Amino acid sequence: MRISGFGRHALTCCVAAAMLAGCGGSQPPIGAPGALATMPKAGELRAQGRTHRASGSSSLYLYLTGSGGVKVLTYPEGIAIRSFEGSEFICTDPNSGNVYFVQEDPMELVEYTPGGASRVGGRGLPEEGYIWGGCAVDRITGTVAIAADKKNNHGQEAAVLLLDRSGRTRVYTDPDADYFSFCGYDDKGNLFLDGLAFDELRRRGHSLTRINFKDGFVAEGTVQWDGTYITLDGDGRFPVIYRITVSGSSGTVVGKTKLGVFKHPNGGLTWIEGNVVMAPWNRSGHRDRQLGFWSYPEGGREPYRTIRHLQYVNNVTTGITGTAP
């Protein structure tokens, strides 16, 4: 699906279920209205990381990704514990907490333990013919899906690559669309893909199904299961989250959440977990990249919590801590 002003290589945003505590110094309580947090310096990060690993108190990691690599914070404490090299598009296994992302030279899907503590594996990917987008992990099977566009004899087509735990690789394409940018699973293992089309690959299915919406509805952004509905980002200038249902090849918008009033720097990318939605944003007239938190599904004009000074952060995702040190 396409939204106005939203480019092919826009970045994903995936988010946490509650607010972060500030890093360093005296901070307002978690979730306090107007509370601010900033990223610590490298020396502070190392010290905080040692303290946290010794305490073993956190149950989730928060990953901030962008051109500066991946920064790892604890959840809900908001303590920065580690940074490592990674791509803009990462996803986490909801069962193990392991982290996946596409790495170039050589082209492969790499896997790290929770928190990026150590690399545990990698799967080779085609070196040519693909441009890789967002990824997602199926909670039921552990299969990793990667959205992409793929060159063909007539130009390019939308594609998704599936890599399962047995080592099998499968590719499904939609020749009537140029690309997929994002993907996400629902709670039953059905995979939804968004780009220049919105398609579904049903669990144990053998082909993609194009999902059509009435009234000219279009969206291109993060795909997620919010616990009840599949959600899609839309309206690139002011983020809107659409909740949809799918029956056969028909899709219906059953609700939406608006986040305004600000100009989102990357088009309407958001992420939901539980009763919280998070999005990178810039206040009008300010260059400082921030991460805002809103109640979900209520949304609203202003975030009730903000993490500031994130110039190189474009995406956020979370994952369980698993057994990482």
RADA-V395102 format. One record per backbone hydrogen bond with DSSP energy under -0.5 kcal/mol. NH is the residue of the N-H (numbers start at 1). CO is the residue of the C=O. If there is no record, write none. Layout:
NH/CO ; NH/CO
This chain:
6/3 ; 7/5 ; 10/7 ; 14/316 ; 21/76 ; 24/22 ; 32/29 ; 34/304 ; 35/32 ; 35/304 ; 37/306 ; 39/308 ; 45/41 ; 46/42 ; 47/43 ; 48/44 ; 49/45 ; 50/46 ; 51/47 ; 52/48 ; 53/49 ; 54/50 ; 55/51 ; 56/52 ; 57/52 ; 59/75 ; 60/75 ; 61/319 ; 62/73 ; 63/317 ; 64/62 ; 64/71 ; 65/63 ; 65/315 ; 66/69 ; 68/312 ; 69/66 ; 70/84 ; 71/64 ; 72/82 ; 73/62 ; 74/79 ; 75/60 ; 78/74 ; 80/78 ; 81/72 ; 82/72 ; 84/70 ; 90/88 ; 91/100 ; 93/98 ; 94/92 ; 97/93 ; 99/112 ; 100/91 ; 101/110 ; 102/89 ; 103/108 ; 108/103 ; 108/106 ; 109/123 ; 110/101 ; 110/108 ; 111/121 ; 112/99 ; 113/118 ; 116/113 ; 117/114 ; 120/111 ; 121/111 ; 123/109 ; 125/107 ; 131/149 ; 133/147 ; 134/181 ; 136/145 ; 138/143 ; 142/138 ; 144/163 ; 145/136 ; 145/143 ; 146/161 ; 147/134 ; 148/159 ; 149/131 ; 150/157 ; 151/129 ; 152/155 ; 155/152 ; 157/150 ; 158/174 ; 158/177 ; 159/148 ; 160/172 ; 161/146 ; 162/170 ; 163/144 ; 164/168 ; 167/164 ; 170/162 ; 172/160 ; 174/158 ; 177/174 ; 180/148 ; 181/194 ; 182/194 ; 184/192 ; 186/190 ; 189/186 ; 191/201 ; 192/184 ; 193/199 ; 194/182 ; 195/197 ; 196/179 ; 199/193 ; 199/197 ; 200/209 ; 201/191 ; 202/200 ; 205/202 ; 209/200 ; 211/198 ; 212/210 ; 212/249 ; 214/251 ; 217/214 ; 224/231 ; 226/224 ; 226/229 ; 230/244 ; 231/224 ; 232/242 ; 233/222 ; 234/240 ; 240/234 ; 241/257 ; 242/232 ; 242/240 ; 243/255 ; 244/230 ; 244/242 ; 245/252 ; 247/250 ; 250/247 ; 251/212 ; 252/245 ; 254/243 ; 254/252 ; 255/243 ; 257/241 ; 259/239 ; 260/300 ; 263/282 ; 264/237 ; 264/262 ; 267/264 ; 271/278 ; 273/276 ; 276/273 ; 277/294 ; 278/271 ; 279/292 ; 281/290 ; 282/263 ; 286/283 ; 290/281 ; 291/307 ; 292/279 ; 292/290 ; 293/305 ; 294/277 ; 296/275 ; 299/295 ; 300/258 ; 304/293 ; 305/293 ; 306/35 ; 307/291 ; 308/37 ; 308/306 ; 310/289 ; 313/310 ; 314/65 ; 314/312 ; 315/65 ; 317/63 ; 319/61 ; 321/59 ; 324/321
